Amino acid sequence: MRIEASSDDHTSAHINEMRGKSPRPSNPNPKSSILLDTTPEDHHIARMTAVALGLTVLENAIPSPLPGVKPGLANIITLIVLARYGWRAAAWVSLLRVLAGSLLFGNFLAPGFFLSLSGAACSLAVLALSLHLPQRWFGPVTDSILAAFAHIAGQMAIVYLWLIPHSGIAYLIPVFATAALVFGTVNGLIAASFMDKTKTAPDDARERSKEYEK
């Protein structure tokens, strides 16, 4: 019995010695962190996207007389960002708003998401072209109207090519065109009222957009 006890004591001492030699982590619960380098432009885009998303939520709460006919309040923010920060920032705000809105309302990758995405993409393409138009004849109101028509055209193309491939949707074009003209004009006037304090901003925005294209 004594020999067994002595053997057990020796074994325990050997185990304790091995434990003492084994390396132990200095911090048993390490905390990892991710640092992102952000710029003032990123902050502007984030704030404007949040405002545009809030207007999208408000817009969805407004009853619509016809499915698909909406005032497009978020386009006001896109026009303001276009004038103050350039086309690239406006594209980020518009696309992030579409993505975040689809996740918020639960229609990501649904037909509604692709309708919004196609409309936003066509509007951004037209706004990129409008930057090269004469400033004497074109401004926020005309940009808003052109973007509204492009938005409707993009959505109608998706509807015809994918959802409802029937020529009967052509009868809806006058209704959607009238809505685009009315809401595009109103949104352009609202955006222009916000941009009166920064009259030189459109010139700077066009210069920034040309630099981004290079």
ROMI-251570 format. One record per atom (N, C-alpha, C): atom name; x, y, z. Coordinates in Angstrom, 2 decimals. Layout:
<atoms>
{CA; {X; Y; Z}}
...
</atoms>
This chain:
<atoms>
{N; {0.82; -1.19; 0.00}}
{CA; {0.00; 0.00; 0.00}}
{C; {0.86; 1.26; 0.00}}
{N; {1.94; 1.24; 0.74}}
{CA; {2.81; 2.41; 0.79}}
{C; {3.49; 2.65; -0.55}}
{N; {3.87; 1.54; -1.21}}
{CA; {4.53; 1.68; -2.50}}
{C; {3.57; 2.29; -3.52}}
{N; {2.34; 1.85; -3.48}}
{CA; {1.36; 2.41; -4.41}}
{C; {1.14; 3.89; -4.13}}
{N; {1.06; 4.27; -2.87}}
{CA; {0.87; 5.67; -2.52}}
{C; {2.05; 6.50; -2.99}}
{N; {3.25; 5.94; -2.79}}
{CA; {4.44; 6.66; -3.24}}
{C; {4.46; 6.81; -4.75}}
{N; {4.01; 5.75; -5.44}}
{CA; {3.96; 5.84; -6.90}}
{C; {2.96; 6.88; -7.35}}
{N; {1.82; 6.95; -6.65}}
{CA; {0.80; 7.95; -7.00}}
{C; {1.33; 9.36; -6.76}}
{N; {2.04; 9.53; -5.64}}
{CA; {2.59; 10.87; -5.36}}
{C; {3.60; 11.27; -6.42}}
{N; {4.42; 10.30; -6.84}}
{CA; {5.41; 10.61; -7.87}}
{C; {4.74; 10.98; -9.20}}
{N; {3.71; 10.24; -9.53}}
{CA; {2.99; 10.54; -10.77}}
{C; {2.33; 11.91; -10.73}}
{N; {1.70; 12.24; -9.59}}
{CA; {1.06; 13.54; -9.45}}
{C; {2.08; 14.67; -9.54}}
{N; {3.23; 14.47; -8.96}}
{CA; {4.26; 15.49; -9.02}}
{C; {4.76; 15.68; -10.44}}
{N; {4.87; 14.55; -11.17}}
{CA; {5.33; 14.64; -12.56}}
{C; {4.30; 15.39; -13.43}}
{N; {3.02; 15.13; -13.18}}
{CA; {1.96; 15.81; -13.94}}
{C; {1.96; 17.29; -13.65}}
{N; {2.11; 17.64; -12.36}}
{CA; {2.13; 19.05; -11.99}}
{C; {3.34; 19.76; -12.60}}
{N; {4.48; 19.02; -12.68}}
{CA; {5.67; 19.62; -13.29}}
{C; {5.47; 19.87; -14.78}}
{N; {4.82; 18.91; -15.47}}
{CA; {4.55; 19.07; -16.89}}
{C; {3.58; 20.22; -17.14}}
{N; {2.59; 20.35; -16.27}}
{CA; {1.64; 21.45; -16.40}}
{C; {2.34; 22.80; -16.23}}
{N; {3.31; 22.82; -15.31}}
{CA; {4.01; 24.07; -15.09}}
{C; {4.87; 24.47; -16.27}}
{N; {5.38; 23.46; -17.01}}
{CA; {6.21; 23.76; -18.17}}
{C; {5.40; 24.09; -19.41}}
{N; {4.13; 23.63; -19.48}}
{CA; {3.32; 23.86; -20.67}}
{C; {2.98; 25.34; -20.80}}
{N; {3.06; 25.89; -22.00}}
{CA; {2.76; 27.33; -22.19}}
{C; {1.28; 27.61; -21.99}}
{N; {0.99; 28.69; -21.35}}
{CA; {-0.39; 29.12; -21.12}}
{C; {-0.62; 30.46; -21.81}}
{N; {-1.80; 30.60; -22.35}}
{CA; {-2.10; 31.89; -23.01}}
{C; {-2.14; 33.00; -21.99}}
{N; {-1.54; 34.11; -22.37}}
{CA; {-1.51; 35.25; -21.46}}
{C; {-2.89; 35.85; -21.28}}
{N; {-3.72; 35.77; -22.33}}
{CA; {-5.07; 36.31; -22.25}}
{C; {-6.05; 35.21; -22.62}}
{N; {-6.74; 34.61; -21.62}}
{CA; {-7.63; 33.48; -21.94}}
{C; {-8.80; 33.87; -22.81}}
{N; {-9.20; 35.11; -22.80}}
{CA; {-10.34; 35.58; -23.59}}
{C; {-9.92; 36.75; -24.48}}
{N; {-9.17; 36.46; -25.52}}
{CA; {-8.72; 37.56; -26.39}}
{C; {-9.89; 38.18; -27.14}}
{N; {-9.84; 39.46; -27.34}}
{CA; {-10.88; 40.19; -28.05}}
{C; {-10.29; 40.73; -29.36}}
{N; {-10.93; 40.35; -30.47}}
{CA; {-10.49; 40.82; -31.78}}
{C; {-11.29; 42.04; -32.17}}
{N; {-10.68; 42.95; -32.89}}
{CA; {-11.34; 44.17; -33.34}}
{C; {-10.97; 44.43; -34.78}}
{N; {-11.91; 45.01; -35.51}}
{CA; {-11.72; 45.36; -36.91}}
{C; {-11.77; 46.88; -37.03}}
{N; {-10.73; 47.45; -37.55}}
{CA; {-10.65; 48.89; -37.71}}
{C; {-10.82; 49.23; -39.18}}
{N; {-11.74; 50.14; -39.48}}
{CA; {-12.01; 50.57; -40.84}}
{C; {-11.55; 52.02; -41.01}}
{N; {-10.82; 52.24; -42.06}}
{CA; {-10.38; 53.60; -42.37}}
{C; {-11.48; 54.29; -43.18}}
{N; {-12.12; 55.25; -42.59}}
{CA; {-13.21; 55.98; -43.25}}
{C; {-12.77; 57.40; -43.57}}
{N; {-13.43; 57.95; -44.55}}
{CA; {-13.14; 59.31; -44.99}}
{C; {-14.37; 60.19; -44.74}}
{N; {-14.21; 61.50; -44.79}}
{CA; {-15.39; 62.36; -44.65}}
{C; {-16.46; 62.07; -45.70}}
{N; {-16.04; 61.66; -46.90}}
{CA; {-17.02; 61.32; -47.93}}
{C; {-17.85; 60.11; -47.52}}
{N; {-17.21; 59.13; -46.86}}
{CA; {-17.95; 57.96; -46.37}}
{C; {-18.99; 58.37; -45.34}}
{N; {-18.64; 59.31; -44.48}}
{CA; {-19.60; 59.77; -43.48}}
{C; {-20.78; 60.49; -44.13}}
{N; {-20.50; 61.31; -45.15}}
{CA; {-21.58; 61.98; -45.86}}
{C; {-22.50; 60.97; -46.54}}
{N; {-21.91; 59.96; -47.17}}
{CA; {-22.71; 58.95; -47.85}}
{C; {-23.59; 58.20; -46.86}}
{N; {-23.03; 57.85; -45.70}}
{CA; {-23.79; 57.12; -44.69}}
{C; {-24.96; 57.95; -44.18}}
{N; {-24.71; 59.24; -43.90}}
{CA; {-25.79; 60.09; -43.39}}
{C; {-26.88; 60.29; -44.44}}
{N; {-26.48; 60.57; -45.67}}
{CA; {-27.47; 60.79; -46.72}}
{C; {-28.25; 59.52; -47.04}}
{N; {-27.59; 58.38; -46.97}}
{CA; {-28.29; 57.12; -47.19}}
{C; {-29.33; 56.88; -46.11}}
{N; {-28.99; 57.22; -44.87}}
{CA; {-29.96; 57.07; -43.77}}
{C; {-31.18; 57.97; -43.98}}
{N; {-30.93; 59.20; -44.44}}
{CA; {-32.06; 60.11; -44.70}}
{C; {-32.91; 59.58; -45.85}}
{N; {-32.25; 59.11; -46.91}}
{CA; {-33.00; 58.57; -48.05}}
{C; {-33.80; 57.34; -47.65}}
{N; {-33.24; 56.50; -46.79}}
{CA; {-33.96; 55.32; -46.34}}
{C; {-35.17; 55.71; -45.48}}
{N; {-35.01; 56.76; -44.67}}
{CA; {-36.15; 57.24; -43.89}}
{C; {-37.27; 57.76; -44.78}}
{N; {-36.91; 58.46; -45.85}}
{CA; {-37.93; 58.92; -46.79}}
{C; {-38.60; 57.75; -47.53}}
{N; {-37.84; 56.69; -47.77}}
{CA; {-38.42; 55.51; -48.40}}
{C; {-39.44; 54.86; -47.49}}
{N; {-39.13; 54.79; -46.20}}
{CA; {-40.10; 54.24; -45.23}}
{C; {-41.35; 55.11; -45.19}}
{N; {-41.16; 56.43; -45.17}}
{CA; {-42.31; 57.33; -45.18}}
{C; {-43.14; 57.18; -46.44}}
{N; {-42.46; 57.01; -47.57}}
{CA; {-43.15; 56.86; -48.85}}
{C; {-44.00; 55.60; -48.89}}
{N; {-43.50; 54.52; -48.31}}
{CA; {-44.25; 53.27; -48.30}}
{C; {-45.47; 53.35; -47.39}}
{N; {-45.48; 54.29; -46.47}}
{CA; {-46.64; 54.46; -45.60}}
{C; {-47.74; 55.29; -46.26}}
{N; {-47.41; 55.97; -47.36}}
{CA; {-48.40; 56.78; -48.07}}
{C; {-49.19; 55.89; -49.03}}
{N; {-50.50; 55.88; -48.95}}
{CA; {-51.28; 55.05; -49.87}}
{C; {-51.14; 55.54; -51.31}}
{N; {-51.05; 54.58; -52.24}}
{CA; {-50.86; 54.90; -53.65}}
{C; {-52.13; 54.59; -54.42}}
{N; {-52.57; 55.49; -55.32}}
{CA; {-53.78; 55.22; -56.11}}
{C; {-53.61; 54.06; -57.07}}
{N; {-52.38; 53.85; -57.58}}
{CA; {-52.09; 52.77; -58.50}}
{C; {-50.82; 52.05; -58.05}}
{N; {-50.77; 50.73; -58.19}}
{CA; {-49.54; 50.01; -57.82}}
{C; {-48.36; 50.48; -58.66}}
{N; {-47.26; 50.79; -57.98}}
{CA; {-46.06; 51.22; -58.68}}
{C; {-45.93; 52.72; -58.83}}
{N; {-46.99; 53.46; -58.57}}
{CA; {-46.95; 54.92; -58.67}}
{C; {-46.58; 55.49; -57.30}}
{N; {-45.37; 55.99; -57.17}}
{CA; {-44.89; 56.55; -55.91}}
{C; {-44.22; 57.89; -56.18}}
{N; {-44.23; 58.78; -55.18}}
{CA; {-43.63; 60.11; -55.41}}
{C; {-42.12; 60.09; -55.55}}
{N; {-41.44; 59.07; -55.07}}
{CA; {-39.98; 59.03; -55.20}}
{C; {-39.28; 60.07; -54.35}}
{N; {-39.65; 60.15; -53.07}}
{CA; {-39.08; 61.17; -52.20}}
{C; {-37.57; 60.99; -52.01}}
{N; {-37.10; 59.76; -52.05}}
{CA; {-35.67; 59.52; -51.86}}
{C; {-34.83; 60.12; -52.98}}
{N; {-35.46; 60.36; -54.14}}
{CA; {-34.71; 60.97; -55.24}}
{C; {-34.30; 62.40; -54.93}}
{N; {-35.00; 63.04; -54.01}}
{CA; {-34.60; 64.39; -53.58}}
{C; {-33.20; 64.36; -52.98}}
{N; {-32.95; 63.35; -52.15}}
{CA; {-31.63; 63.22; -51.53}}
{C; {-30.57; 62.92; -52.59}}
{N; {-30.93; 62.10; -53.56}}
{CA; {-29.97; 61.77; -54.63}}
{C; {-29.57; 63.03; -55.40}}
{N; {-30.54; 63.91; -55.68}}
{CA; {-30.24; 65.14; -56.40}}
{C; {-29.36; 66.07; -55.57}}
{N; {-29.63; 66.15; -54.27}}
{CA; {-28.82; 67.01; -53.40}}
{C; {-27.39; 66.49; -53.32}}
{N; {-27.24; 65.17; -53.16}}
{CA; {-25.90; 64.58; -53.10}}
{C; {-25.18; 64.77; -54.43}}
{N; {-25.90; 64.64; -55.52}}
{CA; {-25.29; 64.85; -56.84}}
{C; {-24.73; 66.26; -56.96}}
{N; {-25.46; 67.25; -56.47}}
{CA; {-25.03; 68.63; -56.59}}
{C; {-23.88; 68.97; -55.64}}
{N; {-23.87; 68.37; -54.46}}
{CA; {-22.89; 68.75; -53.46}}
{C; {-21.63; 67.88; -53.47}}
{N; {-21.79; 66.59; -53.74}}
{CA; {-20.66; 65.68; -53.59}}
{C; {-20.30; 64.93; -54.88}}
{N; {-21.07; 65.09; -55.95}}
{CA; {-20.71; 64.45; -57.20}}
{C; {-21.52; 63.20; -57.49}}
{N; {-21.30; 62.69; -58.71}}
{CA; {-22.10; 61.56; -59.19}}
{C; {-21.79; 60.27; -58.44}}
{N; {-20.52; 60.04; -58.14}}
{CA; {-20.16; 58.78; -57.47}}
{C; {-20.82; 58.67; -56.10}}
{N; {-20.83; 59.74; -55.34}}
{CA; {-21.49; 59.71; -54.04}}
{C; {-23.00; 59.51; -54.20}}
{N; {-23.58; 60.15; -55.22}}
{CA; {-25.01; 59.96; -55.47}}
{C; {-25.33; 58.52; -55.84}}
{N; {-24.44; 57.89; -56.61}}
{CA; {-24.65; 56.48; -56.97}}
{C; {-24.58; 55.59; -55.73}}
{N; {-23.63; 55.85; -54.85}}
{CA; {-23.53; 55.07; -53.62}}
{C; {-24.80; 55.23; -52.78}}
{N; {-25.26; 56.44; -52.63}}
{CA; {-26.46; 56.69; -51.81}}
{C; {-27.67; 55.98; -52.41}}
{N; {-27.83; 56.09; -53.72}}
{CA; {-29.00; 55.49; -54.36}}
{C; {-28.98; 53.97; -54.27}}
{N; {-27.84; 53.36; -54.56}}
{CA; {-27.76; 51.90; -54.55}}
{C; {-27.83; 51.34; -53.13}}
{N; {-27.18; 52.00; -52.18}}
{CA; {-27.27; 51.55; -50.80}}
{C; {-28.69; 51.69; -50.26}}
{N; {-29.38; 52.73; -50.67}}
{CA; {-30.77; 52.90; -50.25}}
{C; {-31.65; 51.78; -50.79}}
{N; {-31.44; 51.39; -52.04}}
{CA; {-32.21; 50.28; -52.62}}
{C; {-31.91; 48.98; -51.88}}
{N; {-30.63; 48.72; -51.61}}
{CA; {-30.25; 47.49; -50.92}}
{C; {-30.79; 47.46; -49.49}}
{N; {-30.58; 48.55; -48.74}}
{CA; {-31.04; 48.59; -47.36}}
{C; {-32.57; 48.55; -47.29}}
{N; {-33.24; 49.22; -48.21}}
{CA; {-34.70; 49.19; -48.22}}
{C; {-35.25; 47.81; -48.50}}
{N; {-34.61; 47.07; -49.40}}
{CA; {-35.07; 45.70; -49.69}}
{C; {-34.87; 44.79; -48.48}}
{N; {-33.77; 44.97; -47.77}}
{CA; {-33.55; 44.17; -46.56}}
{C; {-34.51; 44.56; -45.45}}
{N; {-34.83; 45.84; -45.37}}
{CA; {-35.74; 46.31; -44.31}}
{C; {-37.16; 45.81; -44.54}}
{N; {-37.62; 45.84; -45.79}}
{CA; {-38.99; 45.44; -46.10}}
{C; {-39.11; 43.96; -46.47}}
{N; {-38.00; 43.24; -46.48}}
{CA; {-38.05; 41.81; -46.69}}
{C; {-38.30; 41.38; -48.13}}
{N; {-37.91; 42.19; -49.10}}
{CA; {-38.10; 41.81; -50.50}}
{C; {-36.78; 41.76; -51.27}}
{N; {-35.69; 41.42; -50.55}}
{CA; {-34.39; 41.31; -51.21}}
{C; {-34.41; 40.15; -52.20}}
{N; {-33.94; 40.41; -53.43}}
{CA; {-33.93; 39.45; -54.54}}
{C; {-35.32; 39.05; -55.00}}
{N; {-36.33; 39.77; -54.55}}
{CA; {-37.69; 39.57; -55.04}}
{C; {-37.90; 40.48; -56.26}}
{N; {-39.00; 40.30; -56.99}}
{CA; {-39.23; 41.17; -58.16}}
{C; {-39.21; 42.66; -57.82}}
{N; {-39.73; 43.02; -56.65}}
{CA; {-39.71; 44.43; -56.27}}
{C; {-38.31; 44.99; -56.14}}
{N; {-37.39; 44.15; -55.66}}
{CA; {-36.00; 44.60; -55.53}}
{C; {-35.39; 44.90; -56.89}}
{N; {-35.63; 44.02; -57.86}}
{CA; {-35.06; 44.21; -59.19}}
{C; {-35.72; 45.39; -59.91}}
{N; {-36.99; 45.64; -59.62}}
{CA; {-37.64; 46.81; -60.19}}
{C; {-37.00; 48.09; -59.66}}
{N; {-36.79; 48.13; -58.35}}
{CA; {-36.15; 49.31; -57.76}}
{C; {-34.71; 49.47; -58.25}}
{N; {-34.00; 48.36; -58.36}}
{CA; {-32.61; 48.42; -58.80}}
{C; {-32.50; 48.88; -60.25}}
{N; {-33.37; 48.37; -61.11}}
{CA; {-33.33; 48.79; -62.52}}
{C; {-33.69; 50.26; -62.67}}
{N; {-34.69; 50.71; -61.91}}
{CA; {-35.05; 52.12; -61.95}}
{C; {-33.93; 53.02; -61.46}}
{N; {-33.28; 52.62; -60.36}}
{CA; {-32.17; 53.42; -59.83}}
{C; {-30.99; 53.45; -60.79}}
{N; {-30.70; 52.31; -61.41}}
{CA; {-29.56; 52.25; -62.35}}
{C; {-29.81; 53.14; -63.57}}
{N; {-31.02; 53.10; -64.11}}
{CA; {-31.33; 53.95; -65.27}}
{C; {-31.31; 55.42; -64.88}}
{N; {-31.80; 55.74; -63.71}}
{CA; {-31.78; 57.14; -63.25}}
{C; {-30.35; 57.64; -63.09}}
{N; {-29.49; 56.81; -62.52}}
{CA; {-28.09; 57.21; -62.34}}
{C; {-27.39; 57.39; -63.67}}
{N; {-27.72; 56.54; -64.64}}
{CA; {-27.11; 56.68; -65.96}}
{C; {-27.51; 57.99; -66.62}}
{N; {-28.77; 58.36; -66.48}}
{CA; {-29.25; 59.63; -67.06}}
{C; {-28.63; 60.82; -66.32}}
{N; {-28.52; 60.72; -65.00}}
{CA; {-27.91; 61.80; -64.24}}
{C; {-26.43; 61.97; -64.60}}
{N; {-25.76; 60.88; -64.90}}
{CA; {-24.36; 60.98; -65.32}}
{C; {-24.24; 61.72; -66.65}}
{N; {-25.19; 61.48; -67.54}}
{CA; {-25.18; 62.20; -68.82}}
{C; {-25.60; 63.66; -68.65}}
{N; {-26.49; 63.92; -67.70}}
{CA; {-26.97; 65.29; -67.51}}
{C; {-25.89; 66.22; -67.00}}
{N; {-24.84; 65.67; -66.40}}
{CA; {-23.75; 66.51; -65.92}}
{C; {-23.02; 67.22; -67.06}}
{N; {-23.13; 66.67; -68.26}}
{CA; {-22.44; 67.25; -69.41}}
{C; {-23.36; 68.17; -70.24}}
{N; {-24.58; 68.38; -69.77}}
{CA; {-25.50; 69.26; -70.49}}
{C; {-25.25; 70.72; -70.10}}
{N; {-25.65; 71.67; -70.93}}
{CA; {-25.43; 73.09; -70.61}}
{C; {-26.16; 73.48; -69.32}}
{N; {-25.43; 74.08; -68.41}}
{CA; {-26.01; 74.46; -67.13}}
{C; {-27.04; 75.58; -67.26}}
{N; {-26.97; 76.29; -68.37}}
{CA; {-27.89; 77.42; -68.56}}
{C; {-29.32; 76.93; -68.76}}
{N; {-29.47; 75.76; -69.37}}
{CA; {-30.80; 75.25; -69.69}}
{C; {-31.21; 74.07; -68.82}}
{N; {-30.26; 73.48; -68.15}}
{CA; {-30.56; 72.28; -67.35}}
{C; {-30.11; 72.50; -65.91}}
{N; {-30.96; 72.05; -64.98}}
{CA; {-30.68; 72.21; -63.57}}
{C; {-31.31; 71.08; -62.77}}
{N; {-31.51; 71.28; -61.47}}
{CA; {-32.07; 70.22; -60.63}}
{C; {-33.46; 69.76; -61.07}}
{N; {-34.30; 70.68; -61.54}}
{CA; {-35.65; 70.30; -61.95}}
{C; {-35.62; 69.42; -63.19}}
{N; {-34.86; 69.85; -64.20}}
{CA; {-34.77; 69.02; -65.41}}
{C; {-34.07; 67.69; -65.13}}
{N; {-33.06; 67.72; -64.26}}
{CA; {-32.40; 66.46; -63.89}}
{C; {-33.39; 65.52; -63.21}}
{N; {-34.22; 66.07; -62.35}}
{CA; {-35.21; 65.26; -61.65}}
{C; {-36.23; 64.66; -62.61}}
{N; {-36.68; 65.46; -63.57}}
{CA; {-37.66; 64.96; -64.55}}
{C; {-37.05; 63.87; -65.42}}
{N; {-35.84; 64.11; -65.91}}
{CA; {-35.17; 63.10; -66.73}}
{C; {-34.93; 61.81; -65.95}}
{N; {-34.53; 61.95; -64.68}}
{CA; {-34.29; 60.77; -63.86}}
{C; {-35.60; 60.02; -63.59}}
{N; {-36.69; 60.75; -63.40}}
{CA; {-37.98; 60.10; -63.16}}
{C; {-38.43; 59.31; -64.38}}
{N; {-38.26; 59.89; -65.57}}
{CA; {-38.63; 59.17; -66.79}}
{C; {-37.73; 57.94; -67.00}}
{N; {-36.44; 58.09; -66.69}}
{CA; {-35.53; 56.95; -66.81}}
{C; {-35.89; 55.85; -65.82}}
{N; {-36.30; 56.26; -64.63}}
{CA; {-36.70; 55.29; -63.60}}
{C; {-37.91; 54.48; -64.08}}
{N; {-38.90; 55.17; -64.62}}
{CA; {-40.09; 54.48; -65.12}}
{C; {-39.74; 53.59; -66.31}}
{N; {-38.87; 54.07; -67.20}}
{CA; {-38.48; 53.28; -68.37}}
{C; {-37.77; 52.00; -67.95}}
{N; {-36.88; 52.10; -66.96}}
{CA; {-36.18; 50.91; -66.49}}
{C; {-37.12; 49.89; -65.88}}
{N; {-38.07; 50.37; -65.09}}
{CA; {-39.02; 49.46; -64.47}}
{C; {-39.95; 48.83; -65.49}}
{N; {-40.42; 49.61; -66.45}}
{CA; {-41.30; 49.07; -67.49}}
{C; {-40.57; 48.02; -68.33}}
{N; {-39.29; 48.22; -68.56}}
{CA; {-38.52; 47.23; -69.32}}
{C; {-38.43; 45.91; -68.57}}
{N; {-38.20; 45.98; -67.25}}
{CA; {-38.14; 44.75; -66.45}}
{C; {-39.49; 44.05; -66.43}}
{N; {-40.55; 44.84; -66.31}}
{CA; {-41.89; 44.25; -66.29}}
{C; {-42.19; 43.54; -67.60}}
{N; {-41.86; 44.17; -68.71}}
{CA; {-42.18; 43.58; -70.02}}
{C; {-41.29; 42.38; -70.34}}
{N; {-40.00; 42.49; -70.03}}
{CA; {-39.07; 41.43; -70.39}}
{C; {-39.10; 40.24; -69.45}}
{N; {-39.61; 40.44; -68.23}}
{CA; {-39.52; 39.36; -67.23}}
{C; {-40.86; 39.02; -66.60}}
{N; {-41.55; 40.01; -66.05}}
{CA; {-42.73; 39.72; -65.25}}
{C; {-44.00; 39.55; -66.08}}
{N; {-44.29; 40.52; -66.93}}
{CA; {-45.53; 40.48; -67.73}}
{C; {-45.17; 40.74; -69.18}}
{N; {-44.73; 39.73; -69.91}}
{CA; {-44.38; 39.94; -71.33}}
{C; {-45.61; 40.03; -72.22}}
{N; {-46.34; 41.10; -72.04}}
{CA; {-47.58; 41.31; -72.79}}
{C; {-47.63; 42.75; -73.26}}
{N; {-48.10; 42.96; -74.46}}
{CA; {-48.15; 44.31; -75.01}}
{C; {-49.18; 45.20; -74.33}}
{N; {-50.03; 44.60; -73.50}}
{CA; {-51.06; 45.39; -72.83}}
{C; {-50.52; 46.39; -71.83}}
{N; {-49.28; 46.19; -71.38}}
{CA; {-48.72; 47.15; -70.41}}
{C; {-48.44; 48.49; -71.07}}
{N; {-48.48; 48.55; -72.40}}
{CA; {-48.27; 49.83; -73.08}}
{C; {-49.36; 50.84; -72.73}}
{N; {-50.54; 50.35; -72.36}}
{CA; {-51.63; 51.25; -71.99}}
{C; {-51.34; 51.98; -70.67}}
{N; {-50.39; 51.45; -69.90}}
{CA; {-50.04; 52.09; -68.63}}
{C; {-48.96; 53.16; -68.79}}
{N; {-48.35; 53.23; -69.96}}
{CA; {-47.26; 54.19; -70.16}}
{C; {-47.72; 55.63; -69.95}}
{N; {-48.88; 56.06; -70.50}}
{CA; {-49.30; 57.46; -70.25}}
{C; {-49.50; 57.77; -68.77}}
{N; {-50.00; 56.80; -68.01}}
{CA; {-50.21; 57.03; -66.57}}
{C; {-48.89; 57.21; -65.86}}
{N; {-47.96; 56.29; -66.12}}
{CA; {-46.66; 56.38; -65.46}}
{C; {-45.86; 57.58; -65.95}}
{N; {-46.00; 57.95; -67.21}}
{CA; {-45.29; 59.12; -67.73}}
{C; {-45.81; 60.40; -67.08}}
{N; {-47.13; 60.48; -66.89}}
{CA; {-47.69; 61.66; -66.22}}
{C; {-47.21; 61.74; -64.77}}
{N; {-47.20; 60.59; -64.09}}
{CA; {-46.70; 60.58; -62.71}}
{C; {-45.23; 60.98; -62.65}}
{N; {-44.44; 60.51; -63.62}}
{CA; {-43.02; 60.87; -63.64}}
{C; {-42.84; 62.36; -63.85}}
{N; {-43.65; 62.95; -64.71}}
{CA; {-43.54; 64.39; -64.97}}
{C; {-43.93; 65.20; -63.73}}
{N; {-45.03; 64.80; -63.09}}
{CA; {-45.51; 65.57; -61.93}}
{C; {-44.56; 65.41; -60.75}}
{N; {-44.26; 64.18; -60.37}}
{CA; {-43.41; 63.95; -59.21}}
{C; {-41.97; 64.38; -59.48}}
{N; {-41.51; 64.23; -60.72}}
{CA; {-40.17; 64.69; -61.04}}
{C; {-40.03; 66.20; -60.90}}
{N; {-41.07; 66.92; -61.31}}
{CA; {-41.04; 68.38; -61.18}}
{C; {-41.07; 68.80; -59.72}}
{N; {-41.95; 68.18; -58.94}}
{CA; {-42.07; 68.54; -57.52}}
{C; {-40.78; 68.22; -56.77}}
{N; {-40.25; 67.03; -56.99}}
{CA; {-39.01; 66.66; -56.30}}
{C; {-37.84; 67.55; -56.72}}
{N; {-37.81; 67.93; -58.00}}
{CA; {-36.76; 68.83; -58.46}}
{C; {-36.84; 70.21; -57.81}}
{N; {-38.06; 70.71; -57.67}}
{CA; {-38.24; 72.01; -57.01}}
{C; {-37.83; 71.95; -55.54}}
{N; {-38.18; 70.86; -54.87}}
{CA; {-37.79; 70.71; -53.47}}
{C; {-36.27; 70.63; -53.34}}
{N; {-35.64; 69.84; -54.22}}
{CA; {-34.18; 69.73; -54.17}}
{C; {-33.52; 71.06; -54.48}}
{N; {-34.07; 71.81; -55.46}}
{CA; {-33.50; 73.11; -55.81}}
{C; {-33.59; 74.09; -54.66}}
{N; {-34.66; 74.00; -53.86}}
{CA; {-34.81; 74.91; -52.72}}
{C; {-33.74; 74.66; -51.66}}
{N; {-33.29; 73.41; -51.55}}
{CA; {-32.22; 73.09; -50.60}}
{C; {-30.85; 73.49; -51.12}}
{N; {-30.74; 73.62; -52.43}}
{CA; {-29.44; 73.92; -53.02}}
{C; {-29.24; 75.40; -53.33}}
{N; {-30.19; 76.23; -52.96}}
{CA; {-30.05; 77.66; -53.22}}
{C; {-28.90; 78.28; -52.43}}
{N; {-28.62; 77.71; -51.26}}
{CA; {-27.57; 78.28; -50.42}}
{C; {-26.17; 77.95; -50.93}}
{N; {-26.06; 76.95; -51.78}}
{CA; {-24.76; 76.55; -52.33}}
{C; {-24.85; 76.60; -53.85}}
{N; {-24.80; 77.79; -54.39}}
{CA; {-24.97; 77.95; -55.83}}
{C; {-23.80; 77.40; -56.63}}
{N; {-22.63; 77.39; -56.02}}
{CA; {-21.46; 76.91; -56.75}}
{C; {-21.28; 75.41; -56.63}}
{N; {-22.13; 74.76; -55.88}}
{CA; {-21.98; 73.31; -55.69}}
{C; {-22.14; 72.51; -56.96}}
{N; {-23.10; 72.84; -57.86}}
{CA; {-23.20; 72.05; -59.09}}
{C; {-21.93; 72.06; -59.93}}
{N; {-21.25; 73.24; -59.99}}
{CA; {-20.01; 73.29; -60.75}}
{C; {-18.96; 72.37; -60.14}}
{N; {-18.86; 72.40; -58.79}}
{CA; {-17.90; 71.53; -58.13}}
{C; {-18.25; 70.07; -58.32}}
{N; {-19.54; 69.76; -58.31}}
{CA; {-19.96; 68.37; -58.49}}
{C; {-19.60; 67.86; -59.87}}
{N; {-19.78; 68.71; -60.88}}
{CA; {-19.43; 68.29; -62.24}}
{C; {-17.93; 68.09; -62.39}}
{N; {-17.14; 68.94; -61.73}}
{CA; {-15.70; 68.77; -61.78}}
{C; {-15.27; 67.48; -61.08}}
{N; {-15.91; 67.18; -59.91}}
{CA; {-15.57; 65.94; -59.22}}
{C; {-15.92; 64.73; -60.06}}
{N; {-17.08; 64.78; -60.71}}
{CA; {-17.52; 63.64; -61.52}}
{C; {-16.56; 63.41; -62.68}}
{N; {-16.07; 64.48; -63.28}}
{CA; {-15.12; 64.33; -64.38}}
{C; {-13.80; 63.74; -63.87}}
{N; {-13.40; 64.13; -62.64}}
{CA; {-12.18; 63.58; -62.08}}
{C; {-12.34; 62.09; -61.79}}
{N; {-13.53; 61.69; -61.30}}
{CA; {-13.76; 60.28; -61.03}}
{C; {-13.75; 59.46; -62.32}}
{N; {-14.26; 60.05; -63.41}}
{CA; {-14.28; 59.33; -64.68}}
{C; {-12.87; 59.10; -65.21}}
{N; {-11.96; 60.04; -64.93}}
{CA; {-10.58; 59.87; -65.37}}
{C; {-9.88; 58.75; -64.60}}
</atoms>
